[in-house]
């Protein structure tokens, strides 16, 4: 993204922004609703055992649908913004300057998953300094750090950005102030 965005006044014009697209989540949510309607239609004349099995299937599809609805609502919003001044994610209240970032890592595809960008700040407390719910968030981020190798992780799945493009842009923006690896 090279043009300035009027709705993000503090973002520099050379920013690299990861924004998930809405279409994959909208399609998934529509499919979940259709499956639920189909299960309801099947249950109308079924025996008690079959209705129970359909209820379990409907609950499973409902959980998947609620996850898709949440992701659909989040899609279209920036998940990561990197510019010459630093990096901001959805969980950081403000930009983390490049000299306060330990490393940025482009993590490869997982089985059945997509590539991700991981940001490791020098200090989690400092990165979250102006949040009010830091205790709960720090526990979540420490868990993510152990699982994924970085506390701030953003998927490239529906953004249309390749891992190579992400690495190139982040290397340019970091300009040697923080290591960017893939």
C-alpha positions in Angstrom: 0.0 0.0 0.0 1.6 3.2 -1.1 -1.2 5.8 -0.9 -2.0 7.4 2.5 -5.2 6.3 4.1 -7.4 9.1 5.6 -8.9 6.6 8.1 -5.5 5.7 9.5 -3.9 9.2 10.1 -0.9 7.9 12.1 0.2 5.4 9.4 3.0 6.5 7.1 2.4 6.3 3.3 4.9 3.5 2.8 3.0 1.1 5.1 2.7 -2.6 4.6 -0.8 -3.6 5.8 -2.3 -7.1 6.2 -6.0 -7.0 5.8 -8.0 -10.3 5.6 -10.6 -10.5 2.8 -14.2 -11.1 3.7 -15.3 -13.4 0.9 -13.9 -16.7 2.2 -15.6 -16.2 5.6 -18.9 -15.1 4.0 -19.0 -18.2 1.8 -18.1 -20.4 4.8 -20.8 -18.8 6.9 -23.4 -19.2 4.2 -22.5 -22.9 3.8 -22.9 -23.3 7.6 -26.3 -21.8 7.5 -27.4 -24.0 4.6 -26.1 -27.1 6.5 -28.1 -26.1 9.6 -31.2 -25.6 7.5 -30.7 -29.0 5.9 -30.2 -30.7 9.3 -33.4 -29.0 10.6 -35.3 -30.3 7.6 -34.0 -33.9 8.2 -34.9 -33.8 11.9 -38.6 -33.1 11.3 -39.6 -36.7 10.7 -36.7 -38.6 12.2 -36.6 -40.9 15.2 -35.2 -39.8 18.6 -31.8 -41.3 18.0 -31.5 -39.7 14.6 -32.6 -36.4 16.0 -29.9 -36.6 18.7 -27.2 -37.3 16.1 -28.5 -34.4 14.0 -28.5 -32.1 17.1 -24.8 -33.0 17.7 -24.0 -32.3 14.1 -25.9 -29.0 14.2 -24.1 -27.9 17.3 -20.7 -28.7 15.6 -21.7 -26.7 12.5 -23.1 -23.9 14.7 -19.7 -23.6 16.5 -17.9 -23.5 13.2 -20.4 -20.9 11.9 -19.9 -18.7 15.0 -16.2 -18.8 14.4 -16.7 -17.8 10.8 -19.1 -15.0 11.8 -16.4 -13.6 14.2 -13.8 -13.8 11.5 -16.1 -12.2 9.0 -16.7 -9.3 11.3 -12.9 -8.9 11.8 -12.1 -9.2 8.1 -11.5 -6.0 6.3 -9.8 -4.5 9.4 -6.0 -4.2 9.5 -4.5 -7.1 11.4 -0.9 -5.8 11.0 0.4 -2.4 10.0 4.1 -2.0 9.5 5.8 1.2 8.3 9.2 2.9 8.7 8.4 3.8 12.3 7.4 0.3 13.5 4.8 -2.4 13.7 1.2 -2.4 15.1 -1.0 -5.4 15.4 -4.6 -5.8 16.6 -3.5 -6.5 20.1 -0.9 -3.7 20.5 -2.5 -0.4 21.5 0.2 1.6 19.7 3.0 1.0 17.3 6.1 -1.0 18.5 9.2 0.9 17.2 11.6 -1.2 15.1 14.4 -0.9 17.7 12.1 -2.4 20.4 11.4 -5.5 18.2 13.5 -8.6 18.9 12.6 -10.2 15.6 10.0 -10.6 12.9 9.6 -14.0 11.5 7.6 -15.2 8.5 6.5 -18.7 9.6 5.9 -21.3 6.9 2.6 -23.1 6.2 1.4 -25.5 8.8 -0.4 -28.7 7.8 -3.8 -27.5 6.6 -2.9 -23.9 7.5 -1.2 -20.8 6.0 1.9 -18.8 6.4 1.9 -16.4 9.3 3.9 -13.3 10.3 5.1 -13.4 13.9 6.4 -10.3 15.8 8.5 -10.7 19.0 8.9 -7.5 20.9 11.8 -6.9 23.3 9.3 -6.7 26.2 5.7 -7.7 26.2 4.9 -5.4 29.1 6.3 -2.4 27.2 4.4 -3.4 24.0 1.1 -3.5 25.9 1.8 -0.6 28.2 -1.3 1.4 27.6 -3.8 -1.5 27.6 -6.0 -1.9 30.6 -6.5 -5.7 30.4 -2.8 -6.5 30.2 -2.8 -9.4 32.7 -5.2 -11.6 30.7 -3.7 -10.5 27.4 -0.1 -11.3 28.5 -1.2 -14.8 29.5 -2.7 -15.3 26.1 0.4 -13.9 24.4 2.8 -16.0 26.5 0.9 -19.1 25.5 1.0 -18.1 21.9 4.8 -17.5 22.2 5.3 -21.1 23.5 3.0 -22.6 20.8 4.0 -20.5 17.8 7.3 -18.9 18.6 5.9 -15.3 18.6 3.3 -13.6 20.8 1.8 -11.4 17.9 0.9 -13.7 15.0 -1.1 -12.7 11.9 -2.1 -15.1 9.2 -1.5 -14.4 5.6 -4.3 -16.8 4.6 -6.9 -14.6 3.1 -4.9 -11.4 2.6 -3.6 -12.3 -0.8 0.0 -11.6 0.3 2.6 -14.2 -0.3 5.2 -15.1 2.3 8.0 -13.8 -0.1 6.2 -10.5 -0.5 5.7 -10.1 3.2 9.4 -10.9 3.9 10.6 -8.4 1.2 8.4 -5.6 2.4 9.2 -6.1 6.1 12.9 -6.2 5.4 12.7 -2.9 3.5 10.7 -1.3 6.4 12.9 -2.7 9.2 16.0 -1.4 7.4 18.3 -3.4 9.6 16.8 -2.2 12.9 15.2 -5.6 13.6 15.9 -9.0 12.1 13.3 -10.3 9.6 13.6 -14.0 8.8 11.6 -16.5 6.9 
